[in-house]
Amino acid sequence: MANERTYLAWVRTGISIIALGFVVSKFGIIIRELVPNSPQTSSHLSTIVGVFLVVAGGFMQLLALRSFVRNRRSIEKGDFSAPRWLEISAGAVTFAVAIILVVYLLISV
């Protein structure tokens, strides 16, 4: 059961990152509509950052599924040992997303 809860937590995290990417990519369109004289680069940059976030969220979904299947097989065999690479890579991706959003916010302000 803990394996399934962990998997569902990763799925929720991936969905949140995908949703954040969608919002960021649409943010440029909203800014362009509200402020007619806004620079075009802000809209273009928000699309790039948004697409990156959606891809990162999708990649996180694939990593979570792979980890879930591997852990389930190990548990069924009775030789489970928890790998740490998923947590390390997810932490690195989350940190990269945070840095990209900070850079985007600094550029677009």
Contacts in CASP RR format, 6 or more apart in sequence:
PFRMAT RR
TARGET T0000
AUTHOR 0000-0000-0000
METHOD contacts of the structure
MODEL  1
MANERTYLAWVRTGISIIALGFVVSKFGIIIRELVPNSPQTSSHLSTIVG
VFLVVAGGFMQLLALRSFVRNRRSIEKGDFSAPRWLEISAGAVTFAVAII
LVVYLLISV
3 68 0 8 1.000
3 71 0 8 1.000
3 72 0 8 1.000
3 75 0 8 1.000
4 68 0 8 1.000
6 68 0 8 1.000
6 71 0 8 1.000
7 64 0 8 1.000
7 65 0 8 1.000
7 67 0 8 1.000
7 68 0 8 1.000
10 60 0 8 1.000
10 61 0 8 1.000
10 63 0 8 1.000
10 64 0 8 1.000
10 67 0 8 1.000
10 68 0 8 1.000
10 90 0 8 1.000
11 61 0 8 1.000
11 64 0 8 1.000
13 60 0 8 1.000
13 90 0 8 1.000
14 57 0 8 1.000
14 58 0 8 1.000
14 60 0 8 1.000
14 61 0 8 1.000
14 64 0 8 1.000
15 57 0 8 1.000
15 61 0 8 1.000
17 53 0 8 1.000
17 54 0 8 1.000
17 56 0 8 1.000
17 57 0 8 1.000
17 58 0 8 1.000
17 60 0 8 1.000
17 97 0 8 1.000
18 53 0 8 1.000
18 54 0 8 1.000
18 57 0 8 1.000
18 58 0 8 1.000
20 50 0 8 1.000
20 53 0 8 1.000
21 49 0 8 1.000
21 50 0 8 1.000
21 51 0 8 1.000
21 52 0 8 1.000
21 53 0 8 1.000
21 54 0 8 1.000
22 50 0 8 1.000
22 54 0 8 1.000
24 46 0 8 1.000
24 49 0 8 1.000
24 50 0 8 1.000
24 53 0 8 1.000
24 101 0 8 1.000
24 104 0 8 1.000
25 46 0 8 1.000
25 47 0 8 1.000
25 49 0 8 1.000
25 50 0 8 1.000
25 51 0 8 1.000
25 53 0 8 1.000
25 54 0 8 1.000
26 46 0 8 1.000
27 46 0 8 1.000
28 42 0 8 1.000
28 43 0 8 1.000
28 46 0 8 1.000
28 47 0 8 1.000
29 43 0 8 1.000
31 38 0 8 1.000
31 42 0 8 1.000
31 43 0 8 1.000
31 46 0 8 1.000
31 108 0 8 1.000
32 38 0 8 1.000
32 40 0 8 1.000
32 42 0 8 1.000
32 43 0 8 1.000
42 107 0 8 1.000
42 108 0 8 1.000
45 104 0 8 1.000
45 107 0 8 1.000
45 108 0 8 1.000
46 104 0 8 1.000
46 108 0 8 1.000
49 100 0 8 1.000
49 101 0 8 1.000
49 104 0 8 1.000
52 100 0 8 1.000
53 97 0 8 1.000
53 100 0 8 1.000
56 93 0 8 1.000
56 96 0 8 1.000
56 97 0 8 1.000
59 93 0 8 1.000
60 90 0 8 1.000
60 93 0 8 1.000
63 86 0 8 1.000
63 89 0 8 1.000
63 90 0 8 1.000
64 86 0 8 1.000
67 83 0 8 1.000
67 86 0 8 1.000
70 83 0 8 1.000
71 80 0 8 1.000
71 82 0 8 1.000
74 80 0 8 1.000
74 81 0 8 1.000
END
